[in-house]
Amino acid sequence: MRRPLSGGHGQMDYRVSDVMARKKISTTIYITEEQNRMLKELYEKTKVPVAEYIRQGIDLLLDKHRTMLSGQLSLLETKELYQ
């Protein structure tokens, strides 16, 4: 289960061990060379997998636009109910 941690400036941080327990599907995304370079640099400094940063970015986007999601709870709100 993901548990947001304070990341400052409204950012969320997640415990990698919590994330690894969730079932995942495989998908293909296309990013720019600059995004790839920056993600790899971030990985080298933190050892957090690039895929985890991508998942966190998706969660932030879904949370930002949750009012457009047919009145459903966001992923983060749903998780908070079961903690």
Secondary structure, 3 states (H helix, E strand, C coil): CCCEEECCCCCEEECHHHHHCCCCCCCCCCCCHHHHHHHHHHHHHHCCCHHHHHHHHHHHHHHHCHHHCCCCCCHHHHHHHCC
